[in-house]
Amino acid sequence: MQNVRPRRGEIWLVSLDPTIGSELQKTRPAVVVNATIFDLIDVRIIVPLTTWQDRFAKQINKILVSRTTQNGLTTDSAADFLQARCVSVQRFVNKIGTIEAAVLEEIIAGIAIAIDYQP
């Protein structure tokens, strides 16, 4: 097993195949969102990214992640928090960058909304 330890807020290329149905597929960037307390476990909660399209601006489950030198993305992307999933660290290919803190918090807030979390 590889010694890969992705951390919260990092963007990695993640191999998502095989997938089923409407799940995002192929190797694509994904944001690690789980709390760091779980870093010793060999799975991570991720939110996959896909290339931004103008029509996404009207979809409440998509958050714009603009490309920056910090995050290493080659195009503006969309974080689809409805596609959040848990994956093995064996699916992680390589780290490409780190997401901005404000965008990470927006993604995590989206997940809370999606599961109707009410503290």
C-alpha positions, -999 to 999 in steps of 0.1 A, spaced: 0 0 0 13 35 -9 21 59 19 -4 86 7 -18 109 34 -41 135 18 -51 162 42 -82 185 45 -81 214 20 -58 197 -4 -67 191 -41 -56 158 -55 -61 139 -87 -83 109 -77 -91 79 -97 -129 75 -93 -135 46 -117 -153 23 -116 -184 43 -110 -222 36 -112 -250 57 -126 -246 95 -124 -215 94 -102 -186 116 -115 -161 93 -132 -125 90 -144 -94 105 -128 -102 141 -118 -93 167 -92 -111 164 -58 -110 184 -26 -103 165 6 -130 177 32 -128 153 62 -116 165 95 -79 160 102 -87 139 132 -94 111 107 -61 114 89 -48 81 103 -76 61 86 -70 50 51 -101 66 36 -109 103 28 -142 122 22 -138 141 -11 -158 164 -33 -149 159 -69 -143 188 -93 -154 192 -129 -148 219 -155 -169 250 -148 -198 256 -172 -219 288 -172 -251 268 -166 -236 257 -132 -242 292 -119 -279 283 -115 -273 249 -99 -273 252 -61 -252 221 -56 -222 235 -76 -196 259 -61 -172 278 -83 -135 270 -77 -115 295 -97 -81 283 -109 -52 298 -90 -15 290 -86 -23 279 -50 -49 253 -60 -31 240 -91 -62 237 -112 -58 243 -150 -93 256 -155 -121 271 -134 -139 242 -118 -171 233 -100 -172 215 -67 -204 194 -67 -210 188 -30 -238 163 -39 -211 141 -53 -192 140 -19 -180 104 -12 -156 84 8 -127 68 -11 -96 48 -2 -63 66 -2 -52 41 -28 -74 61 -53 -52 92 -48 -28 98 -77 -10 130 -69 -15 163 -51 -20 193 -73 -26 221 -48 -45 235 -18 -79 251 -19 -85 286 -5 -100 284 31 -131 304 22 -139 281 -7 -134 250 14 -158 264 40 -184 271 13 -181 235 1 -185 221 36 -215 244 42 -230 230 10 -226 195 24 -243 205 56 -272 220 36 -274 189 14 -279 166 44 -302 191 61 -279 194 91 -295 216 119 -274 219 150 
